[in-house]
Amino acid sequence: MRDYELVYVVKPVLDEETREGVQNKIKEIIETNGGEVTKVDAWGNRKLAYPIAKFTEGFYTLVNFKASVELPKELDRNLKINENVIRHMVVVCD
């Protein structure tokens, strides 16, 4: 198992319940595929470097997790089809 970091940005107009739903879906994907969430850190609304889908702000969240090599591909696939996530990035931690 490797250590990974996921940073994702959701639309700033979403309510708390919807943001938690996205976060719970990500945790569910990680845990059902044999991974383990070690830390979740909500950074809050921040200004984007450039407009994305006509938004100038986004709600940032950092998720640290341990998983096998195949899990980030599955996570990436799910985040691409989620209409509430406007950007995401998964990186391997050394």
N, C-alpha and C positions, 0 to 999 in steps of 0.2 A: 504494500500500500504506500502511496506517495502523498505528500502534502500539497494541497492546491489552494489557491485563492480565487474567489469569484467576486468581481465587482459588477454590479448591475445598476442601471438607472431606469427608474419608472417615471411615468408622466407625473408632473407636479400637481395636476388637478385631481388626482385620485384621493379618495377618502382613506382614513386609517384602516378601515375594514378590508378594503380592496388591496392595499399594500401588504397587510398581514396575510391575505389570501395568496398573493404571489410568493411571499416568503415561505409560507407553509407548503406550497406546491414544490418549491425548490428543495426544501428539507425532505419532503416525501420522495422526490426523485432520487436524491442522494442515498437515503436510507433503504429504499426498496432495491437499489442496485448494489447493496453491500458496502456502502460508504458510511462515514461517520462525520457529522457536523461537530466541529470543535469550538467555533466561535461565530457569532453573528453580531455585527456592529452597524447600526443605522447612523449614517452621517447626516441625514436630513436634506433639506432643499439647498442646492448649490447652483450657482450660475454655470452654464455650459460654456465651453470655449467658443463654440459656434452653434447656430440654431440647428436643431434636429427635429424634423417633422413639425416645424413652426413653433417649437418650444425653445425658450431661452434659459429655462431652469429645469432641473430634474431632481428627483429624490434618490440619493445614492445609498447603497447598502453594500457592505463587505461581508462575505461569508468565507470562513476558513474551514476546510474539510479534508478528510483523508479518504482516498478511494483508489480503485484499480485504474489502469490506463484507459479502459473503455468508457468509464463513466463521464468524463468531460465531453466526449462526443455526443452522448445521449443528452446531457444537460444543455449543450449548445443547440442541439436540434429542438428541444422543447422551448428554450428561451427565444429562438428565432420565430416561432409561431405564436408566441404570447403577445397579443396586441398592446398590453400595458407596459412591456419592457421596450424602451427605446434604444438602449445600448447595453452591451455586456462584454465581459472579457474574463476568461479563465486562464490562469498562469500556474506553472509548477513552482513550488517554493523549494529552495535547496537547503 
